[in-house]
Amino acid sequence: MKDVSLFLDVEPVAWQRPKTRIVKGWVQHYSPSKTKNYEKLIAEMYRHRGKVYWEKDEPICISIHFSMPIPKSTPTGKRAK
């Protein structure tokens, strides 16, 4: 099993549901721009770090750690904790 680490210093973005529209009788499905832009950002950061390839049947282990900012709606007393 390969040991690969990738540190992304970005705030996580919630995955948005695909959108649907009807144009001249045709149905079109598309991903919202916020989701698409975030996917491109993560892919670019991965490419910049240096691609790592795995064999098709090779197991991988993924650990994800998030650090979220404190919401503005949190009372000042709770922010200090």
Sequence and secondary structure as in RCSB ss.txt:
>XXXX:A:sequence
MKDVSLFLDVEPVAWQRPKTRIVKGWVQHYSPSKTKNYEKLIAEMYRHRGKVYWEKDEPICISIHFSMPIPKSTP
TGKRAK
>XXXX:A:secstr
         S        EEEEETTEEEEE  HHHHHHHHHHHHHHHHH      TT              TTS 
HHHHT 
